[in-house]
């Protein structure tokens, strides 16, 4: 047994270096540190208070430095708990360069992981000594111990090209940078009256299994600019398979079952280089607003992304535990995502679920009132698009993309054809007018063309 009086591992010097570097270099340094750390990784309670104040300022879009942190702590009555100006100055004096904050943060993370190992290990020892403890419980505790992340946080995004070989392997086992003002959806009818611009928060909402992920992936695939895609529900491999099947026009279900014909395999093989070259950075590990914001900044710096997708809103974890209602948590998420869109100057497209009431009313067409769990979604969003189809449908019936809110434009209903087998949306009405110019190089207003969008939707397997 480890003596109870043995001190837990810690690295106070590294903690002060991380805090000091955030005070010296602001939000960019905080973003770097968040790749490794959360407030729970810090042992010094003074550092915890300062870290949380920095995250609060960052969420508001307020610059982070010694003055703003001290002012924030003074306003919230936490300056004394943070060690006062004396400790803040000591941390600032201990700061390291931007390039060295990764080293300091990794040392803090290492100490945090060691403490976690000790807590879990001691729990396993105690449980094993209790003869009444079921063996499956001991196995579960051991699994939890083995699953601790040894490397700290890493940039968890990958491109379809990087995981394409793994996707193909699974199937075999079964048998130039642009600038822009408006993000193109790749669907001319939508682009004619929906303008997704820098700083916009766009909500794409639907009931489950209607096709919102399929539509979001298609926009990411066809928009023509680098994008980030955060998935809190599906893995990066699942998303890459969807992209591949959509590009090749093969059935996702048949691909997963290993039932593709030779011509379908040929189309899949031909589509692979195209999908591998897509500038889509898939991240299936970020699950809180600070991490999503941090990794978005990193994607912008490293890859020049022009938009980011979050799939989906209700799965984002609350960063801090408390007695908040679910409505308040979701409202906080939408406010933070809107602030992120404005500050980073890119559109943020967030998928969301509609509540069950959308299916119970007589005409069953959703509206803003059906946005699940928070009225703040409607308030914060610049555009709200509601994807809808009838549960009992005729193959020739259109599905509807209802633009229920557009802060800088009109609301309307668009119709698309949806090829559910492939997870692909198409314009229902052929384009008759030339495609409008969409780019930073053009300040022209888009032509006012009444949209005729439609999509036939089968039960969506995606």
C-alpha positions as CSV (number, residue, x, y, z in Angstrom):
1,X,0.0,0.0,0.0
2,X,1.2,3.5,-0.8
3,X,1.4,5.6,2.4
4,X,-1.5,8.0,2.8
5,X,0.8,10.9,3.6
6,X,2.8,10.6,0.4
7,X,2.2,13.9,-1.6
8,X,0.4,13.7,-4.9
9,X,2.6,14.5,-8.0
10,X,2.5,18.2,-9.0
11,X,4.5,20.7,-11.0
12,X,3.7,24.1,-9.6
13,X,6.5,25.8,-11.5
14,X,5.1,24.5,-14.8
15,X,1.6,25.6,-13.8
16,X,2.8,29.1,-13.2
17,X,4.7,29.1,-16.5
18,X,1.5,28.2,-18.3
19,X,-0.5,30.9,-16.6
20,X,2.2,33.4,-17.1
21,X,2.5,32.7,-20.8
22,X,-1.3,33.1,-21.2
23,X,-1.0,36.5,-19.4
24,X,1.9,37.4,-21.7
25,X,0.5,36.2,-25.1
26,X,-3.2,36.2,-24.6
27,X,-5.8,34.1,-26.3
28,X,-3.4,32.4,-28.7
29,X,-1.3,31.0,-25.8
30,X,-4.5,29.9,-24.1
31,X,-5.6,28.1,-27.2
32,X,-2.2,26.3,-27.3
33,X,-2.5,25.3,-23.7
34,X,-6.1,24.1,-24.1
35,X,-4.8,21.4,-26.5
36,X,-3.4,19.7,-23.4
37,X,-5.2,21.1,-20.3
38,X,-8.5,21.9,-18.7
39,X,-9.0,23.6,-15.4
40,X,-9.2,20.2,-13.7
41,X,-5.6,19.5,-14.7
42,X,-4.2,22.3,-12.5
43,X,-3.5,21.6,-8.8
44,X,-2.8,25.1,-7.5
45,X,-6.2,26.6,-6.8
46,X,-4.9,30.1,-7.6
47,X,-3.9,28.9,-11.1
48,X,-7.4,27.3,-11.5
49,X,-9.1,30.6,-10.7
50,X,-6.9,32.5,-13.2
51,X,-7.3,29.9,-15.9
52,X,-11.1,30.0,-15.6
53,X,-11.0,33.8,-15.7
54,X,-9.0,33.6,-18.9
55,X,-11.5,31.2,-20.5
56,X,-14.3,33.5,-19.5
57,X,-12.7,36.5,-21.1
58,X,-11.9,34.5,-24.2
59,X,-15.5,33.4,-24.6
60,X,-16.6,37.0,-24.4
61,X,-14.0,38.0,-27.0
62,X,-12.1,40.2,-24.5
63,X,-8.3,40.4,-24.9
64,X,-6.4,38.5,-22.2
65,X,-3.6,40.2,-20.4
66,X,-2.5,41.1,-16.9
67,X,-4.9,44.1,-16.7
68,X,-8.0,42.4,-18.1
69,X,-7.5,39.3,-15.9
70,X,-7.0,41.3,-12.8
71,X,-10.1,43.4,-13.6
72,X,-12.2,40.2,-14.3
73,X,-11.0,38.7,-11.0
74,X,-11.8,41.9,-9.1
75,X,-15.3,42.2,-10.6
76,X,-16.1,38.6,-9.7
77,X,-14.6,38.9,-6.2
78,X,-11.9,36.3,-6.9
79,X,-8.8,38.4,-6.9
80,X,-7.8,37.2,-3.4
81,X,-8.5,33.6,-4.3
82,X,-6.2,34.0,-7.3
83,X,-3.3,35.2,-5.0
84,X,-3.8,38.9,-5.7
85,X,-1.6,41.0,-8.0
86,X,1.5,39.6,-6.4
87,X,0.8,36.1,-7.6
88,X,-0.3,37.3,-11.1
89,X,3.0,39.2,-11.4
90,X,5.0,36.2,-10.3
91,X,3.3,34.1,-13.0
92,X,3.9,36.7,-15.6
93,X,7.6,36.8,-14.6
94,X,7.7,33.0,-15.0
95,X,6.3,33.0,-18.5
96,X,8.0,31.2,-21.4
97,X,7.9,31.8,-25.1
98,X,4.9,30.8,-27.3
99,X,6.9,28.0,-28.7
100,X,7.6,26.6,-25.2
101,X,4.1,26.6,-23.8
102,X,3.5,23.2,-25.3
103,X,6.4,21.9,-23.2
104,X,5.1,23.5,-20.0
105,X,1.5,22.4,-20.6
106,X,2.7,18.8,-21.2
107,X,4.5,18.8,-17.9
108,X,1.3,20.0,-16.1
109,X,-0.7,17.3,-17.9
110,X,1.9,14.6,-17.0
111,X,1.5,15.5,-13.3
112,X,-2.3,15.5,-13.6
113,X,-2.2,12.0,-15.3
114,X,0.0,10.7,-12.5
115,X,-2.5,11.9,-9.9
116,X,-5.3,10.3,-11.9
117,X,-3.4,7.0,-12.0
118,X,-2.9,7.1,-8.3
119,X,-6.6,7.8,-7.6
120,X,-7.8,5.0,-9.9
121,X,-5.1,2.6,-8.8
122,X,-5.9,3.1,-5.1
123,X,-9.5,2.7,-5.9
124,X,-8.7,-0.6,-7.6
125,X,-6.7,-1.8,-4.7
126,X,-9.4,-0.9,-2.2
127,X,-12.1,-2.5,-4.3
128,X,-10.0,-5.7,-4.7
129,X,-9.6,-5.9,-0.9
130,X,-13.3,-5.9,-0.5
131,X,-14.3,-9.6,-1.0
132,X,-17.8,-8.6,-1.9
133,X,-16.8,-6.6,-4.9
134,X,-17.9,-8.3,-8.1
135,X,-15.0,-9.2,-10.5
136,X,-16.7,-7.4,-13.4
137,X,-16.6,-4.2,-11.3
138,X,-12.8,-4.7,-10.8
139,X,-12.4,-5.2,-14.5
140,X,-14.3,-2.0,-15.2
141,X,-12.0,0.0,-12.9
142,X,-9.0,-1.6,-14.5
143,X,-10.3,-0.7,-17.9
144,X,-10.8,2.9,-16.8
145,X,-7.2,3.0,-15.5
146,X,-5.9,1.5,-18.8
147,X,-7.8,4.0,-20.9
148,X,-6.3,7.2,-19.5
149,X,-4.9,9.4,-22.3
150,X,-1.1,9.2,-21.9
151,X,-0.3,11.8,-24.4
152,X,-2.5,14.7,-23.3
153,X,-4.6,16.4,-25.9
154,X,-3.6,16.4,-29.5
155,X,-5.1,18.1,-32.6
156,X,-7.6,15.4,-33.3
157,X,-8.5,16.4,-36.9
158,X,-7.6,14.3,-39.9
159,X,-8.3,14.6,-43.6
160,X,-10.3,12.0,-45.6
161,X,-7.1,11.2,-47.4
162,X,-5.3,10.3,-44.2
163,X,-8.0,7.8,-43.1
164,X,-9.0,6.8,-46.6
165,X,-6.8,3.6,-46.6
166,X,-8.4,2.5,-43.3
167,X,-11.9,3.0,-44.7
168,X,-11.0,1.0,-47.8
169,X,-9.5,-1.7,-45.6
170,X,-12.7,-2.0,-43.6
171,X,-14.7,-2.4,-46.8
172,X,-12.4,-5.0,-48.1
173,X,-12.8,-6.9,-44.8
174,X,-16.5,-6.9,-45.3
175,X,-15.9,-8.4,-48.9
176,X,-5.2,26.7,-54.2
177,X,-6.8,28.7,-51.4
178,X,-9.9,30.8,-51.9
179,X,-11.3,33.9,-50.2
180,X,-15.0,34.5,-50.0
181,X,-17.8,36.4,-48.4
182,X,-20.5,33.8,-48.9
183,X,-20.1,30.1,-48.3
184,X,-21.5,28.2,-51.3
185,X,-23.7,25.2,-50.4
186,X,-23.1,23.6,-53.8
187,X,-26.9,23.8,-54.4
188,X,-27.7,26.8,-56.7
189,X,-31.2,27.1,-55.5
190,X,-30.1,27.6,-51.9
191,X,-27.2,29.9,-52.8
192,X,-29.7,32.2,-54.7
193,X,-31.3,33.3,-51.5
194,X,-29.3,32.1,-48.6
195,X,-26.1,34.1,-47.9
196,X,-23.7,32.4,-45.4
197,X,-21.1,35.0,-44.5
198,X,-18.1,35.7,-42.3
199,X,-19.2,35.7,-38.6
200,X,-22.5,34.0,-39.2
201,X,-23.9,31.4,-36.8
202,X,-26.0,29.0,-39.0
203,X,-28.3,26.4,-37.4
204,X,-29.2,23.4,-39.5
205,X,-31.9,21.6,-37.5
206,X,-34.0,18.5,-38.1
207,X,-35.5,15.5,-36.4
208,X,-33.2,12.4,-36.2
209,X,-32.5,10.4,-39.4
210,X,-33.8,13.2,-41.7
211,X,-30.4,13.9,-43.4
212,X,-28.9,16.9,-41.6
213,X,-25.4,15.2,-41.4
214,X,-25.6,14.2,-45.0
215,X,-26.4,17.8,-46.0
216,X,-23.7,19.3,-43.8
217,X,-21.1,16.9,-45.3
218,X,-22.2,17.7,-48.8
219,X,-21.8,21.4,-48.2
220,X,-18.4,20.7,-46.7
221,X,-17.5,18.6,-49.8
222,X,-18.8,21.1,-52.4
223,X,-18.1,24.5,-50.9
224,X,-14.7,24.7,-52.5
225,X,-12.8,26.0,-49.5
226,X,-11.0,24.4,-46.5
227,X,-13.3,23.6,-43.6
228,X,-13.2,22.1,-40.2
229,X,-15.8,19.5,-39.2
230,X,-16.3,18.6,-35.5
231,X,-18.4,15.4,-35.1
232,X,-19.6,14.6,-31.6
233,X,-21.8,11.7,-32.7
234,X,-19.9,9.9,-35.5
235,X,-16.3,8.8,-35.9
236,X,-14.0,10.3,-38.5
237,X,-13.9,7.0,-40.3
238,X,-17.7,6.9,-40.6
239,X,-17.7,10.5,-42.0
240,X,-15.0,9.6,-44.5
241,X,-17.0,6.6,-45.7
242,X,-20.0,8.9,-46.2
243,X,-17.9,11.3,-48.2
244,X,-16.6,8.5,-50.3
245,X,-20.0,6.9,-51.0
246,X,-21.5,10.3,-51.8
247,X,-18.7,11.1,-54.3
248,X,-18.8,7.7,-55.9
249,X,-22.6,7.5,-55.9
250,X,-22.6,4.0,-54.2
251,X,-24.9,2.8,-51.4
252,X,-23.4,3.3,-48.0
253,X,-25.4,0.4,-46.6
254,X,-24.1,-2.0,-49.4
255,X,-20.6,-0.7,-48.8
256,X,-20.7,-1.5,-45.1
257,X,-22.2,-4.9,-45.8
258,X,-19.6,-5.8,-48.4
259,X,-22.2,-6.2,-51.1
260,X,-20.8,-3.8,-53.7
261,X,-20.8,-4.9,-57.3
262,X,-17.6,-4.7,-59.5
263,X,-18.8,-1.4,-61.2
264,X,-19.6,0.1,-57.8
265,X,-16.1,-0.9,-56.5
266,X,-14.6,0.8,-59.6
267,X,-16.6,4.0,-58.9
268,X,-15.4,3.9,-55.3
269,X,-11.8,3.5,-56.4
270,X,-12.0,6.3,-58.9
271,X,-13.6,8.6,-56.2
272,X,-10.9,7.9,-53.6
273,X,-8.3,10.4,-54.9
274,X,-10.9,13.1,-55.1
275,X,-12.1,12.5,-51.6
276,X,-8.5,12.1,-50.3
277,X,-7.7,15.6,-51.7
278,X,-10.6,17.4,-50.0
279,X,-9.5,20.1,-47.6
280,X,-11.8,18.9,-44.8
281,X,-10.3,18.5,-41.4
282,X,-12.4,16.0,-39.4
283,X,-12.2,16.0,-35.6
284,X,-14.2,13.5,-33.6
285,X,-12.5,14.1,-30.3
286,X,-13.4,17.7,-29.4
287,X,-16.5,17.8,-27.2
288,X,-16.5,21.1,-25.3
289,X,-16.6,24.7,-26.5
290,X,-13.1,25.7,-25.3
291,X,-11.6,22.7,-27.2
292,X,-13.6,23.4,-30.3
293,X,-12.6,27.0,-30.2
294,X,-8.9,26.2,-29.6
295,X,-8.8,23.6,-32.5
296,X,-10.6,26.0,-34.8
297,X,-8.0,28.6,-34.2
298,X,-5.3,26.0,-34.9
299,X,-7.0,24.9,-38.1
300,X,-7.1,28.5,-39.3
301,X,-3.4,29.0,-38.6
302,X,-2.2,25.7,-40.1
303,X,-4.7,25.1,-42.9
304,X,-6.5,28.4,-43.6
305,X,-10.0,27.0,-43.0
306,X,-12.9,29.3,-44.0
307,X,-15.8,27.7,-42.2
308,X,-16.4,25.2,-39.4
309,X,-19.2,22.6,-38.8
310,X,-20.3,21.3,-35.4
311,X,-22.4,18.1,-35.4
312,X,-24.3,18.5,-33.2
313,X,-25.3,21.2,-30.6
314,X,-27.0,19.1,-28.0
315,X,-24.0,16.7,-27.6
316,X,-21.6,19.5,-26.6
317,X,-20.5,18.9,-23.0
318,X,-20.8,21.6,-20.4
319,X,-17.3,22.8,-19.5
320,X,-18.1,23.3,-15.9
321,X,-20.3,21.2,-13.6
322,X,-23.0,23.0,-11.7
323,X,-26.8,23.2,-11.2
324,X,-27.4,24.7,-14.6
325,X,-30.6,23.7,-16.4
326,X,-30.2,22.0,-19.8
327,X,-31.8,25.1,-21.4
328,X,-29.1,27.4,-19.8
329,X,-26.3,25.0,-20.9
330,X,-27.5,25.0,-24.6
331,X,-28.0,28.8,-24.5
332,X,-24.4,29.2,-23.3
333,X,-23.2,27.0,-26.1
334,X,-24.9,29.0,-28.8
335,X,-23.7,32.3,-27.4
336,X,-20.2,31.0,-27.3
337,X,-20.4,29.7,-30.9
338,X,-21.7,33.0,-32.1
339,X,-18.9,34.8,-30.3
340,X,-16.4,32.4,-31.9
341,X,-17.8,33.0,-35.4
342,X,-17.6,36.8,-35.0
343,X,-14.1,36.8,-33.4
344,X,-12.5,34.3,-35.9
345,X,-14.4,35.8,-38.9
346,X,-15.7,32.6,-40.3
347,X,-19.2,31.1,-40.6
348,X,-20.0,28.4,-38.0
349,X,-22.6,25.9,-39.1
350,X,-24.1,24.0,-36.2
351,X,-26.4,21.0,-36.5
352,X,-29.2,20.7,-34.0
353,X,-32.2,18.5,-33.2
354,X,-35.8,19.6,-33.3
355,X,-38.1,18.4,-30.5
356,X,-40.8,15.8,-30.9
357,X,-43.6,18.3,-31.1
358,X,-42.5,19.0,-34.7
359,X,-43.9,15.6,-35.6
360,X,-47.1,15.8,-33.6
361,X,-48.8,18.8,-35.1
362,X,-51.3,18.4,-37.9
363,X,-49.2,19.6,-40.9
364,X,-46.0,18.4,-39.2
365,X,-43.9,21.2,-40.6
366,X,-41.3,22.4,-38.1
367,X,-40.9,26.0,-37.1
368,X,-38.5,28.0,-34.8
369,X,-40.6,27.0,-31.8
370,X,-39.5,23.4,-32.3
371,X,-35.8,24.1,-31.7
372,X,-34.9,21.7,-28.9
373,X,-34.1,22.9,-25.4
374,X,-33.5,26.6,-25.8
375,X,-35.0,29.7,-27.3
376,X,-31.6,31.2,-27.3
377,X,-30.8,29.2,-30.4
378,X,-33.2,31.3,-32.5
379,X,-31.9,34.5,-30.8
380,X,-28.2,33.9,-31.4
381,X,-28.4,32.4,-34.9
382,X,-28.1,34.5,-38.1
383,X,-29.7,31.8,-40.2
384,X,-31.9,28.9,-39.1
385,X,-32.6,26.2,-41.7
386,X,-35.0,23.4,-40.8
387,X,-34.7,20.2,-42.8
388,X,-38.0,18.4,-43.1
389,X,-39.7,15.5,-44.9
390,X,-42.9,13.6,-44.2
391,X,-42.4,10.3,-42.4
392,X,-44.9,8.7,-44.8
393,X,-43.8,9.9,-48.2
394,X,-44.1,9.3,-51.9
395,X,-40.8,9.0,-53.7
396,X,-41.8,11.9,-55.9
397,X,-42.6,14.2,-53.0
398,X,-40.0,16.9,-52.2
399,X,-38.4,17.4,-48.9
400,X,-38.2,20.9,-47.6
401,X,-35.3,23.1,-46.4
402,X,-37.2,25.8,-44.5
403,X,-35.2,28.9,-44.0
404,X,-37.1,30.0,-40.9
405,X,-34.8,32.9,-40.1
406,X,-32.2,34.9,-42.1
407,X,-31.0,38.0,-40.4
408,X,-29.7,39.6,-43.6
409,X,-32.1,38.1,-46.1
410,X,-35.5,36.7,-46.8
411,X,-37.1,33.5,-45.4
412,X,-38.4,30.9,-47.8
413,X,-38.8,27.2,-48.4
414,X,-36.4,25.4,-50.6
415,X,-37.0,22.0,-52.3
416,X,-34.4,19.4,-53.0
417,X,-34.2,15.8,-54.2
418,X,-32.5,13.6,-51.7
419,X,-30.8,10.4,-52.9
420,X,-30.9,8.7,-49.5
421,X,-29.0,5.6,-50.8
422,X,-25.9,7.8,-51.5
423,X,-26.5,10.6,-48.9
424,X,-26.7,13.2,-51.7
425,X,-28.9,16.2,-52.2
426,X,-29.7,17.6,-55.6
427,X,-31.5,20.7,-57.0
428,X,-35.0,19.6,-57.8
429,X,-35.4,22.4,-60.4
430,X,-32.6,22.7,-63.1
431,X,-30.7,25.9,-62.9
432,X,-31.9,28.4,-65.5
433,X,-30.0,31.5,-64.5
434,X,-26.2,31.8,-64.3
435,X,-24.6,31.0,-61.0
436,X,-24.1,34.2,-58.9
437,X,-20.5,35.3,-58.2
438,X,-19.6,34.5,-54.6
439,X,-16.3,35.8,-53.4
440,X,-14.4,38.4,-51.5
441,X,-13.4,39.9,-54.8
442,X,-17.0,40.7,-55.5
443,X,-19.2,43.0,-53.4
444,X,-22.2,42.6,-55.7
445,X,-25.5,41.7,-54.2
446,X,-26.8,38.2,-55.3
447,X,-29.6,38.2,-57.8
448,X,-33.1,38.0,-56.3
449,X,-34.3,34.7,-57.8
450,X,-37.2,33.0,-56.1
451,X,-35.9,29.6,-55.0
452,X,-37.4,26.3,-56.2
453,X,-35.5,23.7,-54.2
454,X,-36.7,20.3,-53.6
455,X,-35.5,16.9,-52.6
456,X,-37.2,13.5,-52.6
457,X,-36.2,11.8,-49.3
458,X,-36.4,8.1,-48.6
459,X,-35.7,6.8,-45.0
460,X,-32.2,8.0,-44.5
461,X,-29.7,5.4,-43.5
462,X,-27.1,8.1,-42.7
